[in-house]
């Protein structure tokens, strides 16, 4: 559930157990505590914000795989949470990676994130395909910046 | 939050990020409205602030490097400023209708388990079971 009681419940965010454990503690250092508390707040933007900017949530290429990334740039290291949409406003977070480990766009590491996200998806939903579409088709309140 | 307690580090970090995101959302929402109503562009904002358009694009890519001055400049370039209003935590009145999947016991962690493998099957939400030994595959965060 959202950490703040003031987060509106506009959209549903689900995570794999592994992603939840990785991002919700307990943590072994103050640095980790700060890092993942910021990530929690960032993920709650999806849940509660009236407006979700195109800078926040981006589709990975090729788009027909239906994998998206949520960005959280600060504090360092920048993180990316990957997932797919079960339906409009329902995001399934599958895993995350530190941005520095991914390299340039289109590199094998990015393809690996798509593969990993799709794998987790299939474990949960089998042959059912995720929702494919533009930002304003997969979430309400989308704005392009 | 008791005034006699020290604030935990994770809460400090969480609310700092939350504050950054709120400010960013306000600026982005305004920009989006002005794009629709006035056809404003980032290039125009850049001109008004004597900045390169690339700088405005960088600013709009996220609140990570924003300062209070950045916020003020962007808003002023769009003919606006923020109206700050304090709200006690936990006392905000929300008129937002919860997402259908979150309407029942919204503050409860819900473990989601797929049914036995079936080609046509879809995941169903089940109530949390205490003492279960089977590890759930999905956790609802919000």
Interface residues (C-beta under 8 A of the other chain):
Chain A: X1 X2 X3 X4 X5 X6 X7 X8 X9 X10 X11 X12 X13 X14 X15 X16 X17 X20 X25 X27 X30 X33 X34 X35 X36 X37 X38 X40 X41 X42 X43 X44 X45 X46 X47 X48 X49 X50 X51 X53 X55 X56 X71 X73 X74 X86 X89 X90 X92 X93 X123 X124 X125 X126 X127 X128 X143 X144 X145
Chain B: X9 X10 X11 X12 X13 X14 X15 X16 X17 X18 X20 X21 X24 X25 X28 X29 X31 X32 X60 X61 X62 X64 X87 X89 X90 X92 X94 X96 X98 X99 X101 X102 X106 X107 X108 X109 X112 X114 X117 X118 X119 X121 X122 X123 X135 X136 X137 X138 X139 X140 X141 X142
